[in-house]
Amino acid sequence: MTSETLSTTAGMILSLVFSYAPVVRDKFETLNPNQKRAVMGICIIGVGIASFALGCAGLTNYVTCDQPGMVGVIRSVIDALVANQAMFLLTPKRND
């Protein structure tokens, strides 16, 4: 699995969690659209930072701890942001 595949999958999973996990969804629904985008963005950037840090610590082999690894993480974060927003727009909203 490449870092791009991993980050895109993480972006989609985050979107699904925020759309369907009961407690998370209920709190997320109280936010305005700009706050929702900010929360998603922060989560995805956090995943990117964590994956780079884990690679630098030698705990994973998905990301190398060098300039090409950092460029890959940045590209992956962008891919994840796009996948996350697309999944969020595609998932049906609950009508309670």
C-alpha positions as CSV (number, residue, x, y, z in Angstrom):
1,M,0.0,0.0,0.0
2,T,1.4,3.4,-1.0
3,S,1.2,6.5,1.2
4,E,-1.1,8.1,-1.3
5,T,-3.5,5.1,-1.1
6,L,-3.3,5.2,2.7
7,S,-4.0,8.9,3.0
8,T,-6.9,8.8,0.5
9,T,-8.4,5.9,2.4
10,A,-7.9,7.8,5.7
11,G,-9.7,10.9,4.2
12,M,-12.6,8.8,3.2
13,I,-12.8,7.0,6.5
14,L,-12.7,10.3,8.4
15,S,-15.6,11.5,6.3
16,L,-17.6,8.4,6.9
17,V,-17.0,8.6,10.7
18,F,-18.1,12.2,10.9
19,S,-21.2,11.4,8.8
20,Y,-22.3,8.1,10.5
21,A,-20.7,7.5,13.9
22,P,-23.5,8.5,16.3
23,V,-21.6,10.6,19.0
24,V,-19.1,12.1,16.5
25,R,-21.9,12.9,13.9
26,D,-24.1,14.6,16.5
27,K,-21.3,16.9,17.7
28,F,-20.2,17.5,14.1
29,E,-23.7,18.5,12.9
30,T,-23.7,21.4,15.4
31,L,-20.8,23.1,13.5
32,N,-21.3,25.5,10.7
33,P,-19.9,24.5,7.2
34,N,-16.6,26.4,7.7
35,Q,-16.0,24.8,11.1
36,K,-16.7,21.4,9.6
37,R,-14.1,22.0,6.8
38,A,-11.6,23.2,9.4
39,V,-12.1,20.1,11.6
40,M,-11.7,17.7,8.7
41,G,-8.7,19.6,7.5
42,I,-7.0,19.5,10.9
43,C,-7.7,15.8,11.3
44,I,-6.2,15.0,7.9
45,I,-3.2,17.2,8.4
46,G,-2.8,15.5,11.8
47,V,-2.8,12.1,10.1
48,G,-0.1,13.3,7.7
49,I,2.1,14.7,10.5
50,A,1.6,11.5,12.5
51,S,2.6,9.3,9.5
52,F,5.7,11.4,8.9
53,A,6.6,11.3,12.6
54,L,6.1,7.5,12.7
55,G,8.3,7.1,9.6
56,C,11.0,9.2,11.2
57,A,10.8,7.2,14.4
58,G,11.2,4.0,12.3
59,L,7.9,2.6,13.4
60,T,6.4,2.4,9.8
61,N,7.9,2.1,6.4
62,Y,5.2,4.1,4.5
63,V,7.1,7.4,4.7
64,T,10.8,8.1,4.6
65,C,12.2,10.7,6.9
66,D,13.8,12.9,4.2
67,Q,12.8,15.6,1.7
68,P,11.1,13.2,-0.7
69,G,9.2,11.7,2.2
70,M,7.9,15.1,3.2
71,V,6.9,16.0,-0.3
72,G,5.1,12.7,-0.5
73,V,3.3,13.5,2.7
74,I,2.2,16.9,1.4
75,R,0.9,15.3,-1.8
76,S,-0.9,12.7,0.2
77,V,-2.5,15.2,2.5
78,I,-3.8,17.1,-0.6
79,D,-5.1,13.8,-2.0
80,A,-6.8,13.0,1.3
81,L,-8.4,16.4,1.5
82,V,-9.9,16.0,-2.0
83,A,-11.1,12.5,-1.2
84,N,-12.5,13.6,2.1
85,Q,-14.5,16.4,0.7
86,A,-15.8,14.3,-2.2
87,M,-16.9,11.6,0.1
88,F,-18.6,14.1,2.4
89,L,-20.6,15.6,-0.5
90,L,-21.6,12.1,-1.7
91,T,-22.8,10.6,1.6
92,P,-26.5,11.0,2.3
93,K,-27.4,13.2,5.3
94,R,-29.7,12.0,8.0
95,N,-33.1,13.6,8.4
96,D,-33.9,13.3,12.1
